[in-house]
Amino acid sequence: MRPEIVAAYRQETPGSASRFSSMERVMPGGNTRAAAFFAPYPVVLARGQGCEVEDVDGNRYLDLLSNYTSLIHGHRHPVIEEAIREAMESGLVFPSPTAWQERLAGMMCERYPSVEQVRFTSSGTEGVMGAVRAARAFTGRDRIVTIKGGYHGSWDQVSVALEVDGTSGRPVRWANRGIPAAVRDLVVPVRYNDVAELETAFDRHGGEMAALIMEPVIGEQTIPAEREFLDAARRLTSEHGALLIFDEVVTARLAHGGVQSVCGVIPDLTAFGKTIGGGLPVGAFGGRAEVMAVFDTRVPDAVPHHGTYNGNNLTMAAGLASLGLLTADEIARINSLGDRLAAGLGAVFADGGHPFRVSQVGSLLLVEADRGEDLADLHLSALLSGVYMAPRGLMCISTPMDEAVVDEVVERMTEAVGRLAG
């Protein structure tokens, strides 16, 4: 990293440096989620409003990360806050079913083509766990196919496939530490959009496969699945008696019915999170009723699915408000803003031959560089210019943004890139 950029960052964020030093004493690495850290230390955020956040030093940033895409309506949306207050008046969480759960489940069943029944969890990771458990119980098999470079949360069995970027072949994360070999043996990772490798996996292990789990747009690289790969995924799982699971924890924001409503392929099960919770902790999984029936507690051998905070009142109310606000027209608008931002950033990066490029699908964008140190420098420089994005380059559009905000982001990123050129 460039010393002058690090020095400027330290000068602007002394309060964050002090707070982070204190945090290191009580949390390993000074944080409680791996993605939160970046060198030399992360900014410590204090508040947010709309599409802006402010750190403990009073620096303000246009928020292009939205808590890793979960705050699609930005910070402190009044409709969502009012829904939470209303739900709070009836109680926080109960040990029995509630009308809040029925309402959100009903909305999801109407909205997402694959979902006939749904169960709630408290995180996207748990949603994935539930979907895979359902597939294994329904098929009586153990193995799963995953995508190299894909991301499905922090559960051991889906973290195995994080080792290699399925597009470039570059290592993106060494995820095997702490995962038993017996667990790794249950997972068959394949390259994204590689039909031949997918066919080979099913030729070799098809009779043992419970499911293929995949993102219809791979989040780590913001790359959509090719139609040929989607068709092969649907065909091979059906031919071998396995289930197709879509992870739409992130991608549900891209279309009113999720990517599954526009890609031409309907999965058997879908995992959800982020946008269905209005910014509160949430996850869910749903799909065909005959598959979801494995959790029917009226049946003696039902699969147990527990969770103290599953379907709590506040999350259900926030989710109802969030999905209600996320209309087809609003999704089209923020996807269009994504097009505008990608075009603007692309022009900035092309002017002067800077070592950056941008990929984009709808409201999701990814800034990339061949060298990690270049991206690290750009990330710090963007912060100095008041743009908050992920250290790995992820950006997203939230509904409080408009064309003026997007143009301001481009202007600030022009400054950030120029700082590196100087």
VOFINU-731939 format. One line per field, with one value per residue (C-alpha): x, y, z; residue in one letter; residue number from 1. Coordinates in Angstrom, 2 decimals, decimal comma. Example, Ala and Ser with C-alpha at 12.3 -4.5 7.8 and 13.67 -1.06 7.14 Angstrom:
2
east [12,30|13,67]
north [-4,50|-1,06]
up [7,80|7,14]
residu [A|S]
num [1|2]
This chain:
422
east [0,00|1,21|2,66|1,25|-2,28|-2,00|-0,61|-3,48|-5,98|-4,47|-4,57|-8,29|-9,34|-7,55|-10,73|-11,20|-7,57|-8,10|-11,37|-9,94|-6,98|-9,42|-11,47|-8,41|-8,24|-11,69|-12,28|-9,78|-8,61|-10,61|-13,87|-16,63|-16,99|-14,10|-15,19|-15,04|-11,25|-8,93|-5,43|-4,25|-7,54|-11,22|-13,16|-15,48|-18,94|-21,21|-24,44|-26,22|-29,07|-30,37|-27,40|-24,83|-22,81|-20,63|-17,61|-16,51|-14,29|-17,23|-16,20|-19,20|-19,33|-21,74|-22,59|-22,03|-21,99|-25,24|-23,97|-23,00|-26,27|-28,64|-29,85|-31,44|-33,53|-30,59|-30,32|-33,30|-36,02|-39,10|-41,56|-39,40|-38,76|-42,50|-43,20|-40,64|-42,15|-45,62|-44,42|-42,52|-45,74|-47,01|-43,77|-40,35|-40,49|-42,80|-42,33|-45,36|-46,42|-47,52|-49,53|-46,37|-44,76|-47,79|-47,92|-44,27|-44,34|-47,42|-45,79|-42,72|-44,81|-46,59|-43,41|-40,81|-41,73|-39,99|-41,53|-44,67|-43,75|-41,09|-39,35|-37,51|-34,05|-31,91|-29,24|-28,61|-26,10|-28,84|-31,14|-28,57|-28,14|-31,89|-32,12|-29,27|-30,73|-34,07|-32,43|-30,54|-33,61|-35,78|-33,29|-31,68|-28,25|-25,28|-23,10|-23,64|-22,22|-21,03|-19,42|-15,74|-15,49|-19,16|-20,30|-23,11|-22,23|-19,90|-21,16|-18,33|-19,77|-20,41|-17,20|-15,10|-15,82|-14,46|-10,89|-10,74|-12,26|-14,23|-13,71|-10,05|-8,66|-7,03|-7,24|-9,73|-9,84|-8,33|-11,35|-10,38|-8,71|-10,86|-13,04|-12,72|-11,66|-14,82|-16,88|-14,84|-15,36|-19,10|-18,63|-17,87|-16,88|-17,11|-16,16|-18,91|-20,37|-18,33|-20,94|-18,42|-17,10|-20,64|-21,51|-18,38|-19,32|-22,74|-21,37|-19,05|-21,25|-24,79|-26,29|-24,85|-25,87|-28,51|-28,28|-26,44|-26,36|-25,46|-25,97|-27,71|-25,36|-22,11|-21,64|-17,88|-17,35|-20,74|-21,02|-24,38|-24,80|-24,87|-28,11|-26,36|-25,05|-28,45|-30,12|-27,47|-27,92|-31,67|-31,31|-28,59|-30,19|-33,51|-31,94|-30,00|-32,77|-30,98|-32,41|-31,41|-30,92|-30,57|-28,89|-30,73|-29,62|-28,03|-29,58|-33,24|-32,72|-32,17|-35,77|-39,17|-39,32|-35,57|-33,28|-35,22|-38,19|-36,22|-33,53|-35,89|-34,95|-36,91|-35,01|-36,48|-35,38|-34,19|-32,23|-32,97|-31,66|-30,74|-33,55|-36,33|-35,45|-35,44|-31,96|-32,56|-30,98|-32,86|-32,72|-35,20|-35,47|-38,40|-39,44|-41,66|-44,21|-43,36|-39,72|-40,52|-42,82|-39,77|-40,05|-43,74|-43,64|-46,91|-44,99|-43,12|-39,82|-39,87|-36,51|-35,96|-35,45|-34,96|-34,01|-34,90|-35,27|-36,62|-39,55|-39,31|-41,85|-39,44|-37,74|-41,02|-42,48|-39,32|-39,27|-42,89|-42,15|-38,93|-40,50|-43,51|-41,23|-39,20|-41,61|-40,80|-40,57|-38,18|-35,97|-35,87|-34,91|-31,98|-30,82|-30,77|-28,73|-26,33|-25,96|-25,26|-22,66|-20,91|-20,69|-19,36|-16,75|-15,73|-15,06|-13,05|-10,91|-10,36|-9,23|-5,49|-5,17|-5,78|-5,45|-9,11|-12,22|-15,84|-18,32|-22,02|-25,34|-28,27|-27,75|-24,62|-21,15|-17,60|-14,43|-11,49|-7,74|-5,14|-3,01|-4,45|-2,31|-3,84|-7,35|-6,29|-4,91|-8,10|-10,24|-8,41|-8,36|-12,12|-12,64|-10,57|-12,92|-16,02|-17,03|-17,61|-17,24|-16,06|-12,29|-12,69|-14,43|-18,10|-20,60|-24,39|-27,19|-29,80|-33,23|-32,42|-30,03|-30,90|-29,00|-27,51|-26,08|-24,65|-23,03|-21,57|-20,08|-18,45|-17,08|-15,63|-14,15|-12,55|-10,83|-9,86|-8,30|-6,56|-4,97|-3,36|-2,08|-0,38]
north [0,00|3,49|5,14|8,56|7,17|5,32|8,44|10,58|7,98|7,88|11,67|11,75|8,88|9,19|8,35|5,14|4,21|4,70|2,80|-0,07|-0,35|-0,73|-3,29|-5,45|-6,12|-7,69|-9,13|-11,21|-9,05|-6,16|-7,23|-9,81|-10,44|-11,19|-8,77|-5,81|-5,60|-3,84|-2,44|-0,40|-0,47|-0,06|3,13|2,83|3,92|5,77|6,50|6,31|8,08|7,30|6,52|8,18|6,98|8,87|7,63|8,48|11,26|12,96|11,97|11,39|8,83|7,97|4,38|2,15|-1,03|-0,91|-3,50|-5,82|-5,29|-5,93|-2,32|-1,97|0,95|2,59|3,58|4,48|4,31|5,83|3,21|0,36|2,08|2,65|-1,01|-2,05|0,28|-1,12|-4,70|-3,88|-2,84|-6,42|-7,99|-8,86|-12,61|-15,48|-19,28|-19,92|-19,00|-15,42|-13,51|-11,60|-14,85|-15,85|-12,47|-12,43|-16,11|-15,46|-12,49|-14,59|-17,46|-15,02|-13,26|-15,98|-18,67|-21,59|-20,96|-22,87|-22,98|-21,21|-21,38|-18,49|-18,38|-15,65|-15,43|-16,24|-18,87|-20,65|-20,35|-22,23|-24,82|-25,42|-25,78|-28,29|-30,22|-30,36|-31,70|-34,37|-35,46|-35,53|-37,45|-39,62|-38,63|-36,75|-35,16|-31,66|-29,82|-26,27|-23,57|-22,71|-19,10|-18,97|-17,72|-19,23|-18,03|-19,31|-22,90|-25,46|-27,44|-24,48|-22,67|-25,43|-24,13|-20,66|-21,70|-20,81|-18,08|-20,15|-17,61|-16,64|-19,63|-17,31|-18,19|-15,90|-17,36|-20,41|-21,73|-25,26|-24,48|-25,83|-27,91|-31,69|-33,76|-35,85|-32,72|-31,68|-35,13|-34,47|-31,47|-31,53|-28,02|-27,18|-24,13|-21,60|-21,71|-24,83|-27,26|-30,01|-29,99|-30,03|-33,00|-34,83|-34,26|-35,80|-38,64|-39,60|-38,94|-38,46|-41,28|-39,76|-36,16|-34,54|-31,13|-28,56|-25,18|-22,10|-18,36|-17,36|-14,37|-15,24|-12,56|-12,78|-11,73|-10,19|-12,59|-14,07|-17,73|-18,45|-19,90|-23,09|-23,63|-22,97|-25,40|-28,02|-27,51|-28,05|-31,02|-32,86|-32,48|-33,73|-36,66|-37,81|-37,30|-34,40|-30,98|-27,60|-24,93|-21,25|-18,99|-15,70|-14,13|-11,32|-11,70|-11,43|-7,65|-7,89|-8,67|-8,57|-12,36|-12,83|-13,87|-17,13|-15,16|-13,89|-16,51|-19,18|-21,84|-22,54|-24,24|-26,76|-24,74|-21,18|-19,60|-15,99|-13,24|-9,56|-7,74|-9,83|-8,53|-4,77|-4,52|-6,80|-10,27|-12,62|-15,68|-18,06|-21,05|-22,26|-24,30|-27,13|-28,14|-31,84|-31,06|-28,61|-31,26|-32,94|-30,25|-30,89|-31,48|-33,41|-36,26|-38,59|-38,55|-34,83|-33,10|-30,79|-27,13|-24,83|-21,22|-19,07|-15,91|-17,40|-15,29|-12,74|-9,92|-7,10|-8,88|-10,05|-6,53|-4,98|-7,60|-6,92|-3,21|-3,80|-6,06|-3,77|-0,87|-2,98|-2,86|-3,96|-0,31|0,51|-2,45|-1,32|2,18|1,10|-1,37|1,56|3,56|0,62|0,94|4,66|4,12|1,35|3,54|6,47|4,42|2,69|6,08|7,21|4,08|4,19|7,82|7,65|3,88|3,22|-0,46|-0,82|-2,19|-2,55|-5,39|-4,95|-6,76|-4,50|-2,76|-4,81|-3,67|-4,86|-2,82|-5,08|-4,83|-7,42|-6,51|-6,61|-3,68|-1,46|-2,25|-1,67|1,75|2,63|1,54|3,85|6,67|6,26|6,61|9,79|11,06|10,09|6,85|3,76|0,52|-2,96|-3,51|-6,15|-3,62|-4,53|-1,71|-1,64|0,83|1,54|3,08|6,45|7,10|8,97|10,11|13,06|10,75|8,39|11,30|12,49|9,03|9,18|12,64|11,49|8,35|10,54|12,37|9,09|7,70|10,99|10,87|7,56|8,96|11,88]
up [0,00|-0,79|2,33|1,42|1,09|4,41|6,09|4,77|5,94|9,42|9,61|8,75|11,07|14,46|16,35|14,38|15,09|18,80|18,90|16,85|19,19|22,06|20,12|19,51|23,24|23,42|19,92|17,91|15,03|16,44|14,82|14,87|11,13|8,79|6,06|8,45|8,56|6,15|6,64|8,43|10,40|9,47|10,00|12,99|11,90|14,30|12,44|9,11|7,35|3,90|1,68|3,94|6,93|9,38|11,34|14,88|13,51|11,84|8,30|6,05|3,24|0,46|1,39|-1,62|0,48|2,48|4,97|2,13|0,20|3,12|3,49|0,08|1,41|3,12|6,76|8,92|6,28|7,96|6,70|7,98|11,32|11,79|11,02|13,64|16,24|15,56|15,90|19,08|20,76|20,54|21,81|20,45|19,93|20,86|21,09|18,88|15,32|14,72|12,13|11,24|10,07|8,02|6,28|5,23|4,24|2,13|0,43|-0,40|-1,77|-4,09|-5,15|-5,80|-8,38|-6,63|-3,23|-2,25|1,45|3,48|6,86|8,49|10,04|11,55|8,83|5,20|6,29|8,23|5,22|3,16|5,91|5,98|2,21|2,07|5,03|3,24|0,07|1,98|3,91|0,79|-1,39|1,29|-0,06|1,40|-1,30|-2,67|-5,68|-5,06|-7,18|-6,91|-5,83|-4,78|-1,41|0,66|4,15|6,85|7,19|6,83|3,94|1,66|2,62|1,06|-2,44|-1,65|-2,33|-6,02|-8,16|-10,65|-13,43|-13,23|-11,34|-8,81|-5,11|-3,39|0,09|1,79|3,59|4,60|7,89|10,70|8,36|8,89|5,89|6,27|5,67|2,65|1,13|0,96|-1,32|-5,05|-6,22|-9,95|-11,99|-12,63|-16,14|-16,96|-18,30|-19,01|-15,44|-14,07|-16,28|-15,12|-11,47|-12,00|-14,15|-11,30|-8,28|-9,58|-7,54|-4,35|-5,02|-2,87|-4,48|-6,51|-4,77|-6,78|-7,07|-10,31|-10,26|-8,51|-5,88|-5,47|-9,10|-10,08|-13,01|-14,12|-14,87|-18,59|-19,91|-21,03|-17,51|-15,95|-18,33|-17,57|-13,83|-14,14|-16,47|-14,55|-11,13|-12,50|-14,36|-11,28|-8,72|-7,01|-6,16|-7,57|-4,91|-5,77|-3,25|-3,75|-0,47|-2,51|-5,97|-4,94|-5,23|-8,99|-10,02|-8,33|-8,19|-7,83|-10,67|-10,90|-12,26|-15,25|-15,97|-17,28|-14,73|-11,55|-8,69|-6,27|-3,24|-2,65|0,20|1,10|3,37|3,41|1,56|3,13|6,61|6,17|7,68|10,67|11,05|8,74|6,55|4,99|2,72|0,71|-2,26|-3,40|-0,79|-1,09|-0,24|2,55|4,03|5,60|8,31|9,05|12,80|12,68|11,06|13,48|11,55|10,70|10,31|13,29|12,49|15,46|16,05|19,06|17,00|13,77|12,61|15,42|15,23|14,45|11,56|10,07|10,22|8,78|6,02|5,08|4,84|2,90|0,29|0,04|-0,82|-3,25|-6,17|-9,70|-10,76|-7,91|-8,77|-12,40|-11,24|-9,06|-11,71|-14,13|-11,62|-11,53|-15,31|-14,90|-12,17|-14,10|-17,20|-15,18|-13,35|-16,56|-18,16|-15,12|-15,13|-18,90|-18,84|-18,26|-18,39|-14,68|-13,58|-12,61|-14,29|-13,27|-13,74|-13,05|-12,93|-12,15|-8,81|-7,99|-9,07|-8,54|-9,01|-9,85|-10,31|-11,25|-8,24|-4,75|-3,64|-6,34|-5,13|-1,50|-2,46|-4,34|-1,39|1,04|-1,50|-2,02|1,71|1,68|-1,05|0,92|-0,84|1,31|-0,64|0,26|0,44|-2,29|-4,54|-4,08|-4,55|-4,63|-5,23|-2,55|-3,07|-1,41|-4,32|-7,49|-10,56|-8,70|-6,02|-8,62|-10,44|-7,13|-6,57|-10,00|-9,23|-5,92|-7,48|-10,13|-7,29|-5,63|-8,79|-9,46|-6,02|-6,96|-10,22|-8,51]
residu [M|R|P|E|I|V|A|A|Y|R|Q|E|T|P|G|S|A|S|R|F|S|S|M|E|R|V|M|P|G|G|N|T|R|A|A|A|F|F|A|P|Y|P|V|V|L|A|R|G|Q|G|C|E|V|E|D|V|D|G|N|R|Y|L|D|L|L|S|N|Y|T|S|L|I|H|G|H|R|H|P|V|I|E|E|A|I|R|E|A|M|E|S|G|L|V|F|P|S|P|T|A|W|Q|E|R|L|A|G|M|M|C|E|R|Y|P|S|V|E|Q|V|R|F|T|S|S|G|T|E|G|V|M|G|A|V|R|A|A|R|A|F|T|G|R|D|R|I|V|T|I|K|G|G|Y|H|G|S|W|D|Q|V|S|V|A|L|E|V|D|G|T|S|G|R|P|V|R|W|A|N|R|G|I|P|A|A|V|R|D|L|V|V|P|V|R|Y|N|D|V|A|E|L|E|T|A|F|D|R|H|G|G|E|M|A|A|L|I|M|E|P|V|I|G|E|Q|T|I|P|A|E|R|E|F|L|D|A|A|R|R|L|T|S|E|H|G|A|L|L|I|F|D|E|V|V|T|A|R|L|A|H|G|G|V|Q|S|V|C|G|V|I|P|D|L|T|A|F|G|K|T|I|G|G|G|L|P|V|G|A|F|G|G|R|A|E|V|M|A|V|F|D|T|R|V|P|D|A|V|P|H|H|G|T|Y|N|G|N|N|L|T|M|A|A|G|L|A|S|L|G|L|L|T|A|D|E|I|A|R|I|N|S|L|G|D|R|L|A|A|G|L|G|A|V|F|A|D|G|G|H|P|F|R|V|S|Q|V|G|S|L|L|L|V|E|A|D|R|G|E|D|L|A|D|L|H|L|S|A|L|L|S|G|V|Y|M|A|P|R|G|L|M|C|I|S|T|P|M|D|E|A|V|V|D|E|V|V|E|R|M|T|E|A|V|G|R|L|A|G]
num [1|2|3|4|5|6|7|8|9|10|11|12|13|14|15|16|17|18|19|20|21|22|23|24|25|26|27|28|29|30|31|32|33|34|35|36|37|38|39|40|41|42|43|44|45|46|47|48|49|50|51|52|53|54|55|56|57|58|59|60|61|62|63|64|65|66|67|68|69|70|71|72|73|74|75|76|77|78|79|80|81|82|83|84|85|86|87|88|89|90|91|92|93|94|95|96|97|98|99|100|101|102|103|104|105|106|107|108|109|110|111|112|113|114|115|116|117|118|119|120|121|122|123|124|125|126|127|128|129|130|131|132|133|134|135|136|137|138|139|140|141|142|143|144|145|146|147|148|149|150|151|152|153|154|155|156|157|158|159|160|161|162|163|164|165|166|167|168|169|170|171|172|173|174|175|176|177|178|179|180|181|182|183|184|185|186|187|188|189|190|191|192|193|194|195|196|197|198|199|200|201|202|203|204|205|206|207|208|209|210|211|212|213|214|215|216|217|218|219|220|221|222|223|224|225|226|227|228|229|230|231|232|233|234|235|236|237|238|239|240|241|242|243|244|245|246|247|248|249|250|251|252|253|254|255|256|257|258|259|260|261|262|263|264|265|266|267|268|269|270|271|272|273|274|275|276|277|278|279|280|281|282|283|284|285|286|287|288|289|290|291|292|293|294|295|296|297|298|299|300|301|302|303|304|305|306|307|308|309|310|311|312|313|314|315|316|317|318|319|320|321|322|323|324|325|326|327|328|329|330|331|332|333|334|335|336|337|338|339|340|341|342|343|344|345|346|347|348|349|350|351|352|353|354|355|356|357|358|359|360|361|362|363|364|365|366|367|368|369|370|371|372|373|374|375|376|377|378|379|380|381|382|383|384|385|386|387|388|389|390|391|392|393|394|395|396|397|398|399|400|401|402|403|404|405|406|407|408|409|410|411|412|413|414|415|416|417|418|419|420|421|422]
